[in-house]
C-alpha cells in the first residue's frame, strides 16, 4: 500500500495555506500597529496637555482624553469582534485571525487619517 501522492499534496497545500495566513496576519498587524503608533503618541500628548494645562474647562479635560482613547482603541475592539465571530463559526484560530488582522489594518487607517487632518488643518 503505497501513498499515491494525494495526501502529501494535501498536506503541502495545507502547510502553504497556513504559511500564507500567518504572513498575512503578521504583515497586517505590523502595519496597523505602525499606523496606530503615531496617533496614539500625538493624541496621548495632547490629552496630557489638556488635562494638566490651565485655562481648560472640566468638560474638555475629561472628554478630549476619552475621545482620543476611543479613536485609538476602536480598531482593536473591532478586530476582536471579527476574530470572535470567526471562532464562533468554527474556523481554526489562524483562519479566524486573517479577517481580524485585515479589519485591524483597515480600521487603523481612521485614527491615522484623523491625525493627518488635524495636522493639515491646524493653525
N, C-alpha and C positions, 0 to 999 in steps of 0.2 A: 504494500500500500504506500505509494509514493504521493508526495504532495504535488499537485498539478500546477501550482504557482498562483492560483486564485486567492488562496488565503494569505499568501505572502504579499500579493499585490494589495489586498485589503488592508493588511497591517501597515504597509508602507504608505498607503493613501491616508489612513487614519493618523499616522505619525506626521505626515506633511500637513494635514489639516490642523492638528494641534499646534504645530510649529507656526503656521500662518496665523492662527487665532492668538497665540501667545505674543507674537511680534506685533500684531495689530493692537492688542491691549497695552503692551509696553510703550509703543510709539505714541498712541493716543493719550496715554496717561502722562507721559513726559511732556508732550506738547501742551496739554491742558494745564498742568501744574506750572509750566513756564508762563503761560498766558495769565494764570491767576496770581502769580507771584508779584507782578508789578502793581496791579490794582490793590492787592492785599497790603503791600507796604505803603503805598500812597494813601489809600483810604484809612489805614490804621494811623498813620502820622497825622492826617487831617483830623481824624476823630480825637486823637490825643490833644491836639492844639485847641480844638473846640471845647473839650472838656476842661482843660486847665487854663484856657485863656480868660481874660477879664472882658467884660462887656458883652458876653453872650447870655442869652436867656436860658432859663432852666429847660425849656422845651427843646431848644436846639442842642443843649448839652446831652440830652437823652436820645432824641430822635436821630440825630446825624450818625452817631456810632451804631445804632441799631440798624439803620438803613444801609450803612456801609457793610456791616457784618452780614446782613441778609443778601446783599449783592454777591459777596464772595462765597457764602456757604450754599446758595441756591443750586449751583451746578453739582455740588457733592450730594445734596439731597435728591435731586432728580436722577442722578446716576444710581444711587442706592435703590430708588423705587423701581427703576428699569431692571436692575440686577435681581431684586427680589421677585419681580414679576416673571422673569425668565426662569428662576429657580422653582417657582410655584407651578409652572407649566411642565416641569420635569426635565428641563435641559441640564446638561452637565455644567459644572462650575465654570469651566473655561468658555463653553458655548454661550452661557448667560452673561459672561463678562464682556464679550465683544460689543454687544449693543450698549451696555452700560458705559464702557470706555468711550465709545463714539458719542454717546449722549453727553458725557462729561466734557469731551472736546468741543462739541457744538455749543453747549451752554456756557462754557468758559469764555466764549467769544463775547458774550453780552457784557460782563464787567469790563473786559478789555476795551470794547467799543465805547462804553460809558466813560472810561478813563480817557480815552483818546478825544472824545467830545468835550470833556471837561478841560483838558489841556488846550485844545484848539480854540475854544470859545471863552476861556478865562481871560480876565483883564490883566 
